[in-house]
Amino acid sequence: MELTFRDAKHNLHALLESEKECPASSLKLLGYPLIVRNVNIAQSIFDIDTVRIPDKFSNASTLVQNNFPAITVNEFCDSEEDSEKYTRSASEYGSRNRTGLPTPIEVKDDSVEIPINSLIHNLSATFHSNTCIDRALRVDLLTYPWDFLRGVQTVLHNEITRSIVSPDASVATTSVIRGPCAIEDGVTIDDFCKLIGPTYIGSGSFIGMSSLVRNSMLGCNTKIGFNCEIGKSFFEGHDMIAHQNVILDTIIGENVWLGGYSGTVNVLHDRENVRYQTTKRLMDTGTDHFGAVIGNHCAIGASVIILPGSQIPPNTVTQAGTVIGKKEIT
């Protein structure tokens, strides 16, 4: 069977190095690039022998070829016009879906077609064996950062169902693990910490003394200082968070540094839905809990407050003591 990834428009540019970069090859879930995870799940349901990827996403093609050597990878031209039509069609399909969740998937006798910026879930275990194959998959279209953050929570709850602590990890006897947590090789959990699952701590990471980490996904080599709170957030990896920081409902890109006493605010005073600034306008996120998006290679000084719905582009340096709101980000 042939699996085709189509180019679909998105507003995830704050998480990428350039507008030409592909979210499926740049973002990782549980340590694996998104496209590798998606192909692996598709293989568990379909007999995939060929994967087609738009030719402008060569990094994604390389990842699939390196991780699935038995699969033939073909690149094709997905024009701008075709991409826009496909995006509209996928969005309309999602709005009609009975679950209310985007499921832009087209299954034919010998092919499956999904957006490249999507997240596949295997639902086959919840249905009888004679269930239609298009109901065995759920494909969430990742158009906005809050879609991705919601997808992270779905993956944590569906796939981290019991605690697995690597024998190569070090967890202080004074620390507490409550709920299912996956702790990878080389992780150090310092004294008096509390981990609330489902939570994933990637290899080589460090959680400082008296810190709380709950319902979050931390990529490899993430360093959290002492007395921090990390809640319902995603860290791409190789991030350094100093002491006494509070990071809530936030997406942190790769190689980000936050000075001490900084934090992201995730709720408005009036409890209205948080609005997020895209490149063109403010958008309703559909949730009253959303922090910020901090792009790759950012440096945030000490005592910086980042207000709900803010976007900090990649390679940004923020001076100590700054208050960042949506109107300050261009």
KEKE-3310 file (N, C-alpha, C; in steps of 0.2 Angstrom, whole numbers, plus 5000, padded with zeros to 4 digits):
npx = (5004:5002:5007:5003:5010:5003:5005:5000:4993:5000:5002:5013:5026:5033:5039:5049:5064:5064:5052:5051:5053:5049:5036:5034:5047:5054:5049:5047:5040:5040:5053:5055:5055:5041:5036:5042:5036:5023:5023:5027:5016:5006:5011:5008:4995:4992:4999:5012:5022:5027:5031:5025:5031:5031:5042:5048:5051:5064:5071:5062:5060:5072:5073:5062:5067:5079:5075:5066:5071:5066:5056:5050:5054:5047:5047:5037:5029:5020:5010:5008:4995:4988:4991:4984:4970:4969:4971:4960:4950:4953:4951:4937:4933:4936:4928:4916:4917:4911:4916:4920:4933:4947:4949:4957:4958:4960:4956:4960:4959:4972:4980:4984:4980:4986:4988:5005:5008:5003:4995:4995:4984:4982:4968:4963:4962:4952:4941:4930:4936:4930:4928:4928:4942:4945:4940:4949:4959:4964:4967:4975:4975:4988:4987:4989:4999:4992:4985:4995:5000:4989:4989:5001:4997:4987:4995:5003:4993:4988:4999:5009:5006:5010:5023:5040:5056:5072:5086:5097:5095:5094:5086:5081:5079:5071:5062:5046:5036:5021:5008:5009:5025:5038:5055:5070:5086:5101:5094:5093:5085:5083:5084:5069:5059:5044:5035:5022:5011:5003:5020:5034:5051:5065:5081:5096:5092:5089:5082:5080:5082:5068:5058:5043:5036:5023:5012:5019:5030:5047:5060:5076:5091:5086:5087:5082:5081:5082:5067:5057:5042:5034:5021:5010:5017:5028:5044:5056:5070:5087:5087:5088:5083:5083:5083:5068:5058:5042:5033:5020:5008:5014:5025:5041:5055:5069:5085:5084:5086:5082:5082:5083:5069:5059:5044:5029:5013:4997:4984:4970:4965:4951:4947:4943:4944:4961:4970:4980:4994:4996:5005:4997:4985:4976:4971:4958:4961:4953:4953:4955:4966:4982:4999:5013:5023:5039:5052:5065:5082:5082:5085:5081:5080:5083:5069:5059:5042:5030:5016:4999:4997:5007:5020:5037:5049:5061:5078:5078:5083:5079:5079:5083:5070:5059:5042:5032:5020:5007:5006:5018:5026:5031)
npy = (4994:5011:5026:5043:5058:5074:5091:5103:5119:5128:5136:5135:5141:5148:5138:5133:5134:5140:5146:5137:5125:5108:5103:5090:5084:5091:5092:5083:5068:5059:5057:5054:5059:5067:5063:5050:5043:5044:5036:5024:5020:5020:5009:4999:4996:4996:4988:4995:4999:5009:5026:5043:5059:5077:5085:5097:5094:5088:5084:5077:5066:5060:5056:5046:5036:5033:5027:5017:5007:4997:5002:5010:5027:5040:5056:5069:5083:5094:5106:5124:5128:5116:5112:5122:5119:5106:5109:5116:5107:5097:5103:5106:5093:5089:5098:5092:5080:5067:5066:5079:5082:5085:5074:5072:5061:5050:5035:5022:5008:5004:5014:5028:5044:5058:5073:5081:5088:5082:5071:5055:5043:5027:5019:5006:4996:4999:4996:4983:4969:4969:4982:4997:5002:5015:5020:5015:5023:5039:5055:5069:5085:5097:5112:5124:5130:5127:5116:5106:5106:5101:5088:5083:5080:5071:5060:5058:5053:5042:5034:5033:5024:5017:5017:5018:5017:5020:5009:5016:5028:5041:5043:5052:5046:5054:5060:5060:5050:5050:5043:5037:5038:5040:5038:5041:5035:5040:5051:5062:5064:5076:5079:5079:5081:5081:5071:5071:5060:5058:5058:5062:5060:5064:5057:5060:5071:5083:5086:5098:5101:5100:5103:5103:5093:5091:5081:5083:5084:5081:5084:5076:5079:5090:5103:5107:5119:5122:5121:5124:5125:5115:5113:5104:5106:5107:5102:5104:5100:5099:5111:5124:5128:5140:5142:5143:5145:5146:5137:5135:5126:5128:5129:5125:5127:5120:5121:5132:5145:5150:5162:5164:5165:5168:5166:5159:5165:5157:5159:5171:5186:5188:5176:5173:5165:5162:5172:5171:5177:5176:5177:5186:5190:5191:5176:5166:5154:5144:5139:5142:5141:5143:5145:5151:5152:5148:5150:5140:5141:5153:5165:5170:5182:5185:5186:5188:5190:5181:5184:5176:5168:5173:5174:5170:5172:5161:5162:5174:5186:5191:5204:5205:5206:5210:5212:5202:5203:5200:5211:5215:5207:5205)
npz = (5000:4997:5005:5006:5010:5011:5007:5018:5024:5038:5054:5062:5062:5071:5078:5070:5060:5048:5036:5026:5032:5037:5048:5052:5051:5060:5073:5088:5096:5110:5108:5095:5078:5071:5058:5057:5068:5063:5051:5057:5065:5055:5048:5057:5054:5040:5026:5022:5008:5000:5002:4999:4997:4998:4986:4991:5004:5009:5020:5027:5019:5019:5033:5033:5024:5031:5043:5039:5030:5021:5015:5000:4995:4988:4980:4976:4966:4974:4971:4975:4973:4973:4986:4994:4990:4995:5009:5012:5009:5019:5031:5030:5030:5043:5050:5048:5054:5065:5078:5080:5079:5069:5055:5043:5032:5018:5012:5001:4990:4988:4993:5005:5011:5019:5028:5029:5040:5052:5065:5069:5076:5083:5084:5083:5093:5101:5094:5086:5076:5064:5061:5050:5041:5041:5052:5061:5062:5069:5063:5067:5062:5062:5064:5071:5085:5097:5093:5091:5105:5111:5105:5110:5123:5121:5116:5127:5137:5130:5127:5137:5149:5160:5173:5168:5172:5167:5170:5170:5174:5187:5202:5215:5232:5240:5231:5222:5212:5204:5196:5179:5172:5160:5160:5154:5148:5158:5164:5178:5193:5205:5223:5233:5222:5212:5201:5191:5182:5166:5161:5151:5151:5143:5137:5146:5153:5166:5182:5194:5211:5222:5212:5202:5190:5179:5169:5156:5142:5140:5130:5125:5135:5142:5154:5170:5182:5200:5211:5202:5192:5180:5169:5159:5147:5133:5128:5116:5117:5123:5131:5143:5159:5171:5189:5199:5190:5181:5170:5160:5151:5138:5123:5121:5111:5103:5111:5120:5132:5148:5160:5178:5189:5179:5168:5161:5158:5159:5159:5157:5166:5165:5162:5149:5133:5127:5116:5101:5093:5076:5061:5054:5061:5077:5085:5091:5103:5107:5119:5137:5143:5139:5136:5130:5115:5112:5101:5093:5099:5107:5119:5135:5147:5165:5176:5167:5161:5152:5143:5141:5126:5119:5106:5103:5092:5083:5088:5096:5107:5123:5135:5152:5164:5156:5151:5141:5129:5118:5109:5107:5100:5083)
capx = (5000:5006:5006:5005:5009:5001:5007:4994:4995:5000:5004:5018:5032:5037:5043:5053:5070:5062:5045:5051:5055:5043:5035:5035:5054:5057:5046:5048:5036:5043:5060:5055:5052:5034:5035:5044:5031:5017:5024:5027:5009:5002:5013:5004:4988:4992:5005:5015:5028:5029:5029:5026:5032:5032:5049:5051:5053:5069:5073:5057:5061:5078:5071:5059:5072:5084:5072:5062:5075:5062:5050:5052:5052:5046:5046:5032:5028:5014:5010:5005:4988:4985:4991:4978:4964:4969:4970:4953:4946:4955:4948:4930:4931:4937:4922:4910:4918:4906:4919:4922:4940:4950:4952:4957:4961:4957:4959:4957:4961:4979:4983:4981:4983:4985:4993:5011:5008:4997:4997:4991:4983:4979:4962:4960:4962:4945:4935:4930:4940:4927:4927:4931:4949:4946:4939:4954:4964:4962:4973:4973:4978:4991:4988:4991:5002:4988:4984:5001:5000:4984:4991:5006:4993:4984:5000:5005:4988:4987:5005:5012:5001:5013:5029:5046:5062:5078:5090:5103:5092:5095:5080:5083:5074:5066:5058:5040:5033:5014:5005:5014:5030:5043:5061:5074:5093:5105:5091:5094:5080:5087:5080:5062:5055:5038:5033:5015:5011:5008:5025:5040:5058:5070:5088:5101:5089:5090:5077:5083:5079:5061:5054:5037:5035:5017:5009:5023:5035:5053:5065:5083:5096:5083:5090:5077:5084:5079:5061:5053:5035:5033:5015:5007:5021:5032:5051:5059:5076:5093:5084:5091:5079:5086:5080:5062:5054:5036:5032:5013:5004:5019:5029:5048:5058:5076:5091:5081:5088:5077:5085:5079:5063:5055:5039:5024:5007:4993:4977:4969:4961:4944:4945:4941:4949:4967:4971:4987:4996:4999:5008:4992:4980:4975:4966:4955:4964:4948:4955:4956:4973:4987:5004:5017:5027:5046:5055:5072:5088:5080:5088:5076:5084:5080:5063:5054:5036:5028:5009:4996:4996:5013:5025:5044:5052:5067:5084:5076:5086:5075:5082:5080:5065:5054:5036:5031:5013:5005:5007:5026:5029:5029)
capy = (5000:5018:5031:5049:5064:5080:5098:5107:5125:5128:5142:5133:5144:5150:5132:5131:5138:5144:5144:5131:5119:5104:5102:5083:5082:5096:5091:5076:5066:5054:5056:5052:5064:5066:5058:5043:5041:5043:5030:5018:5019:5018:5002:4994:4995:4995:4985:5001:4998:5015:5033:5048:5065:5082:5086:5102:5092:5082:5081:5072:5060:5056:5052:5040:5032:5030:5023:5012:5005:4992:5006:5015:5034:5044:5063:5072:5090:5096:5113:5129:5128:5110:5112:5126:5116:5101:5111:5118:5100:5093:5107:5105:5086:5089:5101:5088:5074:5067:5067:5086:5082:5084:5068:5072:5055:5047:5028:5019:5001:5003:5020:5032:5051:5062:5079:5080:5091:5079:5067:5049:5039:5020:5017:4999:4992:5001:4994:4976:4968:4971:4990:5000:5004:5023:5022:5013:5029:5046:5059:5076:5090:5101:5119:5129:5128:5123:5109:5102:5105:5096:5082:5080:5078:5065:5055:5056:5049:5036:5029:5033:5021:5014:5020:5015:5021:5017:5007:5020:5034:5042:5046:5053:5043:5059:5062:5056:5049:5049:5042:5034:5042:5037:5041:5038:5034:5046:5056:5063:5068:5078:5078:5082:5083:5077:5070:5068:5057:5055:5063:5059:5064:5062:5055:5065:5077:5084:5090:5101:5100:5103:5105:5099:5092:5087:5081:5086:5080:5085:5081:5074:5084:5096:5104:5111:5121:5120:5125:5126:5121:5113:5110:5103:5109:5103:5105:5100:5096:5104:5117:5125:5132:5141:5141:5146:5147:5143:5136:5132:5126:5131:5125:5127:5125:5117:5125:5138:5146:5154:5164:5163:5169:5169:5161:5160:5165:5153:5161:5178:5188:5187:5169:5172:5161:5165:5174:5170:5181:5173:5183:5191:5192:5187:5171:5163:5147:5139:5137:5147:5139:5143:5150:5154:5148:5150:5146:5137:5145:5159:5167:5174:5184:5183:5189:5189:5187:5180:5183:5171:5169:5176:5171:5172:5169:5158:5166:5180:5187:5195:5207:5203:5211:5212:5209:5201:5202:5199:5217:5217:5202:5206)
capz = (5000:4996:5010:5003:5014:5007:5010:5021:5027:5045:5058:5066:5060:5077:5081:5065:5058:5042:5033:5021:5035:5038:5055:5053:5052:5065:5079:5090:5101:5114:5106:5088:5073:5070:5052:5059:5072:5059:5047:5061:5066:5048:5046:5061:5052:5033:5023:5018:5004:4997:5005:4994:5001:4993:4985:4995:5011:5008:5026:5029:5015:5022:5039:5032:5021:5036:5048:5036:5023:5017:5011:4995:4996:4981:4981:4971:4966:4977:4970:4980:4972:4976:4993:4996:4989:5000:5016:5013:5009:5025:5036:5029:5032:5050:5053:5047:5057:5070:5084:5081:5079:5062:5053:5036:5029:5013:5012:4995:4990:4988:4995:5010:5010:5025:5028:5032:5047:5056:5071:5068:5082:5081:5088:5081:5099:5104:5090:5084:5071:5057:5060:5044:5043:5041:5059:5066:5063:5069:5061:5070:5058:5066:5060:5075:5091:5102:5090:5093:5112:5113:5102:5115:5129:5119:5116:5134:5140:5127:5127:5144:5153:5166:5174:5166:5174:5165:5176:5169:5177:5194:5205:5222:5236:5242:5226:5222:5205:5205:5190:5174:5169:5156:5162:5149:5150:5159:5168:5185:5197:5211:5229:5234:5216:5211:5195:5190:5175:5162:5159:5148:5153:5138:5139:5148:5156:5174:5186:5200:5218:5224:5206:5200:5183:5178:5162:5151:5138:5140:5125:5128:5137:5145:5161:5174:5188:5207:5213:5196:5190:5173:5169:5153:5142:5128:5127:5111:5119:5124:5134:5150:5162:5177:5195:5201:5184:5180:5163:5160:5144:5134:5119:5121:5105:5104:5113:5123:5138:5152:5166:5184:5191:5173:5168:5156:5161:5155:5160:5157:5172:5164:5161:5142:5129:5125:5109:5099:5087:5070:5057:5051:5066:5083:5084:5097:5103:5109:5126:5142:5146:5134:5138:5124:5110:5111:5096:5094:5100:5110:5126:5139:5153:5171:5178:5161:5161:5146:5144:5138:5119:5116:5102:5103:5086:5084:5088:5099:5114:5127:5140:5159:5167:5151:5150:5134:5127:5110:5104:5107:5095:5076)
cpx = (5004:5003:5008:5004:5008:5003:5001:4997:4995:5002:5009:5025:5036:5041:5048:5059:5068:5055:5045:5052:5048:5042:5036:5042:5057:5055:5046:5043:5039:5050:5060:5052:5045:5032:5037:5039:5024:5017:5024:5020:5005:5004:5010:4997:4988:4999:5008:5021:5031:5026:5030:5026:5034:5039:5052:5053:5058:5071:5068:5058:5067:5077:5067:5063:5077:5081:5068:5065:5071:5057:5053:5049:5052:5044:5041:5031:5021:5013:5007:4997:4984:4985:4985:4972:4964:4968:4963:4949:4947:4951:4940:4928:4931:4931:4916:4910:4913:4909:4921:4929:4943:4952:4952:4961:4957:4960:4955:4960:4968:4983:4980:4984:4981:4990:4999:5012:5002:5000:4992:4990:4980:4974:4959:4959:4955:4939:4935:4934:4937:4926:4931:4938:4950:4944:4944:4960:4961:4968:4971:4978:4981:4992:4990:4995:4998:4985:4989:5001:4995:4986:4996:5002:4990:4989:5002:5000:4987:4993:5009:5007:5004:5020:5035:5052:5068:5082:5097:5101:5094:5089:5081:5077:5069:5061:5052:5038:5026:5011:5011:5019:5035:5050:5066:5082:5096:5101:5092:5088:5082:5082:5074:5058:5049:5036:5026:5014:5004:5013:5031:5046:5063:5077:5092:5098:5090:5085:5079:5079:5072:5057:5048:5036:5028:5014:5013:5028:5041:5058:5072:5087:5092:5085:5085:5080:5080:5072:5057:5046:5035:5026:5012:5010:5025:5039:5054:5066:5082:5091:5087:5086:5082:5081:5073:5059:5047:5034:5025:5010:5008:5023:5036:5052:5065:5081:5089:5084:5084:5081:5081:5074:5059:5049:5034:5017:5002:4986:4976:4965:4954:4942:4942:4946:4955:4967:4978:4988:4999:5002:5004:4987:4980:4970:4964:4958:4959:4949:4956:4963:4978:4993:5007:5020:5034:5050:5062:5077:5087:5084:5084:5080:5080:5074:5059:5048:5033:5020:5006:4995:5002:5017:5032:5047:5058:5073:5083:5080:5081:5079:5079:5075:5059:5048:5034:5024:5013:5007:5014:5029:5026:5031)
cpy = (5006:5023:5038:5054:5070:5086:5101:5113:5125:5135:5139:5136:5146:5144:5130:5136:5143:5142:5138:5124:5115:5102:5094:5080:5086:5094:5084:5074:5059:5052:5055:5058:5062:5062:5051:5040:5039:5037:5024:5016:5016:5010:4997:4992:4993:4991:4990:4998:5004:5021:5038:5055:5071:5084:5092:5100:5086:5080:5076:5065:5056:5053:5046:5035:5028:5026:5017:5010:5000:4996:5010:5022:5037:5051:5065:5079:5091:5104:5118:5129:5122:5109:5116:5123:5110:5103:5113:5112:5097:5097:5106:5098:5086:5092:5097:5081:5073:5068:5075:5087:5081:5077:5068:5066:5052:5040:5025:5012:5000:5009:5024:5039:5055:5068:5078:5083:5088:5074:5061:5045:5032:5019:5010:4995:4993:4998:4986:4975:4969:4978:4992:5003:5011:5025:5019:5018:5035:5050:5067:5081:5096:5108:5124:5126:5124:5117:5104:5101:5100:5089:5079:5077:5071:5059:5053:5051:5043:5031:5029:5030:5017:5017:5016:5019:5017:5015:5012:5027:5035:5046:5046:5049:5047:5061:5057:5056:5046:5048:5039:5039:5038:5041:5038:5038:5040:5052:5056:5067:5069:5077:5082:5085:5079:5077:5067:5066:5059:5060:5059:5064:5061:5061:5061:5071:5077:5088:5092:5100:5104:5106:5100:5099:5088:5087:5084:5082:5084:5081:5080:5080:5091:5097:5109:5112:5119:5124:5128:5122:5121:5110:5110:5106:5104:5106:5100:5097:5101:5111:5118:5130:5133:5140:5145:5149:5143:5143:5132:5132:5129:5126:5128:5124:5122:5123:5132:5139:5151:5156:5163:5168:5172:5165:5163:5160:5162:5155:5169:5180:5187:5180:5168:5167:5165:5167:5174:5174:5177:5179:5188:5194:5189:5182:5168:5156:5142:5136:5143:5146:5138:5148:5153:5149:5151:5146:5144:5143:5152:5159:5172:5176:5183:5188:5192:5186:5187:5179:5178:5173:5172:5171:5174:5169:5166:5163:5173:5180:5192:5197:5205:5209:5213:5208:5208:5199:5202:5205:5218:5212:5204:5201)
cpz = (5000:5001:5007:5008:5009:5011:5012:5024:5034:5048:5063:5065:5066:5080:5076:5063:5052:5040:5028:5025:5037:5045:5057:5054:5058:5072:5081:5096:5104:5111:5098:5084:5072:5064:5053:5063:5068:5055:5051:5063:5060:5047:5051:5059:5044:5032:5019:5015:5001:5001:5000:4999:4996:4993:4989:5002:5011:5014:5029:5025:5017:5029:5038:5029:5026:5041:5045:5029:5019:5013:5006:4996:4990:4983:4975:4971:4969:4977:4975:4979:4974:4983:4997:4996:4994:5007:5017:5013:5016:5031:5036:5031:5039:5053:5053:5051:5064:5077:5086:5081:5071:5061:5046:5033:5023:5011:5005:4995:4991:4990:5001:5010:5016:5024:5031:5039:5051:5061:5070:5075:5080:5086:5087:5088:5102:5100:5089:5078:5064:5056:5054:5046:5044:5048:5064:5066:5064:5067:5063:5065:5063:5063:5064:5081:5096:5100:5092:5101:5114:5110:5107:5121:5127:5119:5123:5137:5137:5127:5133:5149:5160:5167:5172:5167:5172:5171:5176:5172:5185:5197:5212:5226:5239:5237:5225:5214:5206:5198:5185:5171:5166:5157:5158:5152:5152:5163:5175:5188:5203:5217:5229:5228:5216:5204:5194:5183:5173:5160:5156:5149:5148:5141:5141:5151:5164:5176:5192:5206:5219:5218:5205:5193:5182:5171:5157:5148:5137:5135:5128:5130:5139:5152:5165:5181:5195:5208:5207:5196:5183:5172:5162:5147:5138:5127:5122:5113:5119:5126:5141:5153:5169:5183:5196:5195:5184:5173:5163:5153:5139:5129:5119:5115:5107:5106:5115:5130:5142:5158:5172:5185:5184:5173:5162:5160:5156:5155:5161:5164:5171:5163:5154:5139:5127:5118:5107:5093:5082:5067:5054:5056:5072:5082:5091:5097:5105:5116:5131:5145:5140:5136:5132:5120:5110:5106:5097:5095:5103:5117:5129:5145:5159:5172:5172:5162:5154:5146:5140:5130:5115:5111:5102:5097:5087:5084:5091:5106:5117:5133:5147:5161:5162:5152:5143:5133:5120:5106:5103:5102:5088:5072)
residu = (MET:GLU:LEU:THR:PHE:ARG:ASP:ALA:LYS:HIS:ASN:LEU:HIS:ALA:LEU:LEU:GLU:SER:GLU:LYS:GLU:CYS:PRO:ALA:SER:SER:LEU:LYS:LEU:LEU:GLY:TYR:PRO:LEU:ILE:VAL:ARG:ASN:VAL:ASN:ILE:ALA:GLN:SER:ILE:PHE:ASP:ILE:ASP:THR:VAL:ARG:ILE:PRO:ASP:LYS:PHE:SER:ASN:ALA:SER:THR:LEU:VAL:GLN:ASN:ASN:PHE:PRO:ALA:ILE:THR:VAL:ASN:GLU:PHE:CYS:ASP:SER:GLU:GLU:ASP:SER:GLU:LYS:TYR:THR:ARG:SER:ALA:SER:GLU:TYR:GLY:SER:ARG:ASN:ARG:THR:GLY:LEU:PRO:THR:PRO:ILE:GLU:VAL:LYS:ASP:ASP:SER:VAL:GLU:ILE:PRO:ILE:ASN:SER:LEU:ILE:HIS:ASN:LEU:SER:ALA:THR:PHE:HIS:SER:ASN:THR:CYS:ILE:ASP:ARG:ALA:LEU:ARG:VAL:ASP:LEU:LEU:THR:TYR:PRO:TRP:ASP:PHE:LEU:ARG:GLY:VAL:GLN:THR:VAL:LEU:HIS:ASN:GLU:ILE:THR:ARG:SER:ILE:VAL:SER:PRO:ASP:ALA:SER:VAL:ALA:THR:THR:SER:VAL:ILE:ARG:GLY:PRO:CYS:ALA:ILE:GLU:ASP:GLY:VAL:THR:ILE:ASP:ASP:PHE:CYS:LYS:LEU:ILE:GLY:PRO:THR:TYR:ILE:GLY:SER:GLY:SER:PHE:ILE:GLY:MET:SER:SER:LEU:VAL:ARG:ASN:SER:MET:LEU:GLY:CYS:ASN:THR:LYS:ILE:GLY:PHE:ASN:CYS:GLU:ILE:GLY:LYS:SER:PHE:PHE:GLU:GLY:HIS:ASP:MET:ILE:ALA:HIS:GLN:ASN:VAL:ILE:LEU:ASP:THR:ILE:ILE:GLY:GLU:ASN:VAL:TRP:LEU:GLY:GLY:TYR:SER:GLY:THR:VAL:ASN:VAL:LEU:HIS:ASP:ARG:GLU:ASN:VAL:ARG:TYR:GLN:THR:THR:LYS:ARG:LEU:MET:ASP:THR:GLY:THR:ASP:HIS:PHE:GLY:ALA:VAL:ILE:GLY:ASN:HIS:CYS:ALA:ILE:GLY:ALA:SER:VAL:ILE:ILE:LEU:PRO:GLY:SER:GLN:ILE:PRO:PRO:ASN:THR:VAL:THR:GLN:ALA:GLY:THR:VAL:ILE:GLY:LYS:LYS:GLU:ILE:THR)
# end
